[in-house]
Amino acid sequence: MIKNKHILEELDNQFILGKGRLSYDEALRLFEAMWIEAKNMGIVPLKDPMEGIDVDIRIARILNSCSKTSSRR
């Protein structure tokens, strides 16, 4: 849930205007805030990080084969 909508809108506007380069400190603060939010939502850490890996591998194989065949044309 977004608590400060105006802050998010300002961030979006800065990126749209090309001011989107973040300093290391800003990027780290943003990452930490998103990590804490994900932890509070119960998304991370994953209970089983390998869950669904077979599907990911299958999709990666399909996408990789498509990109190889399309580049040969």
MILUMKE-900309 format. One record per residue (C-alpha): residue number from 1; x, y, z; chain. Coordinates in steps of 0.1 Angstrom, whole numbers. Example, Ala and Ser with C-alpha at 12.3 -4.5 7.8 and 13.67 -1.06 7.14 Angstrom:
BEGIN
+-----+-------+-------+-------+----+
:   i :     X :     Y :     Z : ch :
+-----+-------+-------+-------+----+
:   1 :   123 :   -45 :    78 :  A :
:   2 :   137 :   -11 :    71 :  A :
+-----+-------+-------+-------+----+
//
This chain:
BEGIN
+-----+-------+-------+-------+----+
:   i :     X :     Y :     Z : ch :
+-----+-------+-------+-------+----+
:   1 :     0 :     0 :     0 :  A :
:   2 :    13 :    34 :    -9 :  A :
:   3 :    12 :    58 :    20 :  A :
:   4 :    27 :    89 :     5 :  A :
:   5 :    13 :    91 :   -30 :  A :
:   6 :    27 :   126 :   -36 :  A :
:   7 :    63 :   113 :   -30 :  A :
:   8 :    58 :    85 :   -55 :  A :
:   9 :    44 :   109 :   -81 :  A :
:  10 :    73 :   133 :   -76 :  A :
:  11 :    98 :   104 :   -81 :  A :
:  12 :    79 :    94 :  -113 :  A :
:  13 :    81 :   130 :  -125 :  A :
:  14 :   118 :   132 :  -119 :  A :
:  15 :   125 :   101 :  -139 :  A :
:  16 :   102 :   113 :  -167 :  A :
:  17 :   121 :   146 :  -169 :  A :
:  18 :   155 :   128 :  -170 :  A :
:  19 :   165 :   135 :  -135 :  A :
:  20 :   164 :    98 :  -127 :  A :
:  21 :   201 :    93 :  -118 :  A :
:  22 :   203 :    83 :   -82 :  A :
:  23 :   234 :    86 :   -61 :  A :
:  24 :   247 :    55 :   -44 :  A :
:  25 :   232 :    66 :   -11 :  A :
:  26 :   198 :    73 :   -26 :  A :
:  27 :   197 :    40 :   -44 :  A :
:  28 :   208 :    22 :   -12 :  A :
:  29 :   180 :    39 :     9 :  A :
:  30 :   155 :    30 :   -18 :  A :
:  31 :   166 :    -6 :   -19 :  A :
:  32 :   165 :    -9 :    19 :  A :
:  33 :   130 :     7 :    21 :  A :
:  34 :   117 :   -17 :    -6 :  A :
:  35 :   134 :   -47 :    12 :  A :
:  36 :   117 :   -37 :    45 :  A :
:  37 :    84 :   -33 :    27 :  A :
:  38 :    88 :   -68 :    11 :  A :
:  39 :    97 :   -83 :    45 :  A :
:  40 :    66 :   -67 :    61 :  A :
:  41 :    44 :   -82 :    33 :  A :
:  42 :    59 :  -116 :    38 :  A :
:  43 :    74 :  -118 :     4 :  A :
:  44 :   111 :  -121 :    14 :  A :
:  45 :   129 :  -141 :    25 :  A :
:  46 :   115 :  -169 :     4 :  A :
:  47 :   105 :  -200 :    24 :  A :
:  48 :   119 :  -222 :    -4 :  A :
:  49 :   140 :  -202 :   -29 :  A :
:  50 :   141 :  -232 :   -53 :  A :
:  51 :   103 :  -234 :   -56 :  A :
:  52 :    93 :  -230 :   -92 :  A :
:  53 :   129 :  -231 :  -105 :  A :
:  54 :   119 :  -258 :  -130 :  A :
:  55 :    94 :  -235 :  -146 :  A :
:  56 :   119 :  -206 :  -147 :  A :
:  57 :   145 :  -229 :  -164 :  A :
:  58 :   119 :  -241 :  -190 :  A :
:  59 :   109 :  -205 :  -198 :  A :
:  60 :   146 :  -195 :  -201 :  A :
:  61 :   153 :  -223 :  -225 :  A :
:  62 :   123 :  -214 :  -247 :  A :
:  63 :   132 :  -177 :  -248 :  A :
:  64 :   169 :  -184 :  -255 :  A :
:  65 :   160 :  -207 :  -284 :  A :
:  66 :   137 :  -181 :  -298 :  A :
:  67 :   163 :  -154 :  -297 :  A :
:  68 :   189 :  -177 :  -314 :  A :
:  69 :   166 :  -186 :  -343 :  A :
:  70 :   153 :  -151 :  -349 :  A :
:  71 :   188 :  -137 :  -351 :  A :
:  72 :   197 :  -161 :  -379 :  A :
:  73 :   172 :  -146 :  -403 :  A :
+-----+-------+-------+-------+----+
//
